[in-house]
Amino acid sequence: MKSVKLTDNEINRFLNLTRELHHEKPHQYEHTRIKDGKIVFILYNSKKLVYNDNEECFDLLNNILEQREYDPFPSPEYNEYETAHSVEILENYEFTIGSDESGKGEWYGPLVITAVCTSHEENLKLKEVGVTDSKKLSRQQILDMYHKIEKLDIKQETIVLTPFSYNKIYDKFKSQGKNLNHLLAHLHSKAITNLLSQINTSNVLVIIDKFDYKKMNESLNVNGNVKIIQESNGEKYIPVATGSIIAKYNYEKTLKEIEKRYNINLRKTKPQNIDKNILDKVAKIHFKNVKKYSH
């Protein structure tokens, strides 16, 4: 068994994602006790989460622990990228690239990855219009901020995987013995590499999330002169915050298109109430609360 301390937001996400699993009566000092096949979670009143050391639990944790350093298979020898204590000033670089995703923790809707490449001047303009972490913004504020960003015409790469495409790619990675972290690393790396190919300089700072540096190292091949740092709270950097807003905007936009096409309100619908013929087109099938209703 392993353990991790959760924040209040992560506790809410944990309770939401595991509500369809089999719950047992909590013991003393426990808030929630879950035992569903290989999945075992015990959430204590102290906010400590104890969990089974297996891939089923890791997959759920990947959707709960957002923007934090988490590697279920830690490999110290891969500590290649510099961490937060040695962060360089953005002004020292001609361009800065940051990426973020939206939809990773939701069982319904798409997965969206956005990487943004900005100059120092563009960072100042983005700061002036009020760019901040999308998690601090309402849906209407995200829409308004997106249009402000759009007018600045900055370099960006956005990858949108509808549930149908997501499920196919996830199954492909799974068949190769890979998990969600491998998929995320692949998509972030693809977006970042596409941006790097558009600029004619190696004076670039790339900010990546610390979700799994080994898998990012395997996927991200860049010029040795490009500087790479890891951040567990990357949204404090303007390029990453900008990417988070663009990704969230595209998540909401694509979600609306899916809901309109299939005449369904996914935020107010449970997986068991969705027609099996369309489930893989509106939901991420590997989520535990969805998978049981997909057959």
Secondary structure, DSSP 8 states (H G I E B T S, - for coil): -EEEE--HHHHHHHHHHTTTS-EE---TTEEEEEEETTEEEEEETTSEEEE-SSHHHHHHHHHHSTTS---SS--GGG--SB-GGG---GGGSSEEEEEEEESTT-SBS-EEEEEEEE-HHHHHHHHHTT---GGGS-HHHHHHHHHHHHHHT-EEEEEEE-HHHHHHHHHHHHHTT--HHHHHHHHHHHHHHHHHTT-S-S-EEEEEETT-HHHHHHH----TTSEEEEETTGGGSHHHHHHHHHHHHHHHHHHHHHHHHHT--GGG--GGGS-HHHHHHHB-TTSHHHHTT--
